[in-house]
Amino acid sequence: MIPLAVPDLSGNESRYLQQCIDTTFVSSVGRFVDDFESAVAQVAGTTGAVATSSGTTALHLALAALRVGRGDLVVLPSYTFIASANAISMAGARPWLIDISQETWTLDPSALRAALEQDTISQDGSYVHRQTGERVAAIMPVHTLGHPADMDAIGDVARDYQLPVVADSAAALGALYKQRPIGQLATVSCLSFNGNKTITSGGGGMVLSNERGILERAEHLNTTARVGSAYLHDEAAFNYRMTNVQAAVGLAQVERLEIFLAAKARISQRYSSELFDLPGLTLFPNADWAQSAHWFSGIVIDEPAKLSGLVAALNKVGIQAREFWIPMHSQTPYRDCPIFGDLNVSSDIAQRILTLPCSTNLTDDDQGFVISQIRELW
Ligand SMILES: *Cc1c(COP(=O)(O)O)cnc(C)c1O
């Protein structure tokens, strides 16, 4: 089977892991955690970072650091991985689902503005959702597939409504928006280092920010809100810390980020140039202001009815190809969340995306095989 996205662990991973064992620093304290945080913060363009156990816990920690909680709404594009919505739930809040734009598959800034204009009223310095009475507490854009959202336009709305922006940047490390790195585009930005992401730490995540207060509060909440060195704590908090073992793998991975990003871009480019001529098929978005991290590669099929057959046929010849995310408004736990507009772009695109093998160590021959099989099945 040619896998969809598997890690390349052929750098310093085993050496660093051996160091964890030799020094007995296998838990949440150790030099790899600090070094991994610094290395990622540098690439992302932030002054600091707080490593966590997953992308989901990074998002939850970020929301908690911003004091998002019960009775709050967080604006979220309906088209995302369910972890974004789950993190909002874990904070005690609910997602307010808004559509994505056709051009980028990321939060539509004009729908965002319209939603706040039409469906909220100003009350005691906050904006309150008219129908439910919940306070709008934050905006969570998602850099879908590693392609940055239109963050200037989203930032304008955030400023007008005085809302913090918590970007779900899970798979977008290395992406650029108008030449700016991912950590500089939002109040807080959260990464995932799950096994299928461009760099992995086995499992893990990170909270990135340029605001010292937020980083300090995230760090505090992440270490059980302990005050001083004794067993005294000033809030109900978390232990979402990344272990030194995970960070050892993560550090070895981020050392090769540039190589991985180049491989992802090359793979995406080759699918595009060798498949674009097929009728009834389009490519993943790539706005001219964006440099995507190309987390996943794939194609978009005009005819939704063809998708499952194509997936099955590719799987049968040993190619792992898959459908992609199902929108939040179609998911059982989020079916009753407030929505704005018809969410048609989210519903439509979800039925037409086919993700294709795009591991950073995918060989030219294997990619050639995938391309030839698709052309044949077409
Ligand atoms: C991978 C991913 C996450 C979740 O990260 P985990 O580390 O699996 O918890 C969240 N949001 C998006 C957009 C992702 O792609």
The ligand as an SDF file (V2000), in Angstrom:
LIG
                    3D

 15 15  0  0  0  0  0  0  0  0999 V2000
   -4.6160   17.6210   12.8980 C   0  0  0  0  0  0  0  0  0  0  0  0
   -5.5620   18.7170   13.1540 C   0  0  0  0  0  0  0  0  0  0  0  0
   -6.0120   19.0120   14.4540 C   0  0  0  0  0  0  0  0  0  0  0  0
   -5.8310   18.1220   15.6420 C   0  0  0  0  0  0  0  0  0  0  0  0
   -4.6150   17.8700   16.0950 O   0  0  0  0  0  0  0  0  0  0  0  0
   -4.3660   16.6010   17.0390 P   0  0  0  0  0  0  0  0  0  0  0  0
   -2.9160   16.7080   17.3160 O   0  0  0  0  0  0  0  0  0  0  0  0
   -4.7450   15.3780   16.2830 O   0  0  0  0  0  0  0  0  0  0  0  0
   -5.1900   16.7890   18.2750 O   0  0  0  0  0  0  0  0  0  0  0  0
   -6.8220   20.1220   14.6240 C   0  0  0  0  0  0  0  0  0  0  0  0
   -7.1840   20.8960   13.6040 N   0  0  0  0  0  0  0  0  0  0  0  0
   -6.7950   20.6500   12.3470 C   0  0  0  0  0  0  0  0  0  0  0  0
   -7.2130   21.5730   11.2520 C   0  0  0  0  0  0  0  0  0  0  0  0
   -5.9800   19.5460   12.0700 C   0  0  0  0  0  0  0  0  0  0  0  0
   -5.6180   19.2970   10.7990 O   0  0  0  0  0  0  0  0  0  0  0  0
  1  2  1  0
  2  3  1  0
  2 14  2  0
  3  4  1  0
  3 10  2  0
  4  5  1  0
  5  6  1  0
  6  7  2  0
  6  8  1  0
  6  9  1  0
 10 11  1  0
 11 12  2  0
 12 13  1  0
 12 14  1  0
 14 15  1  0
M  END
$$$$
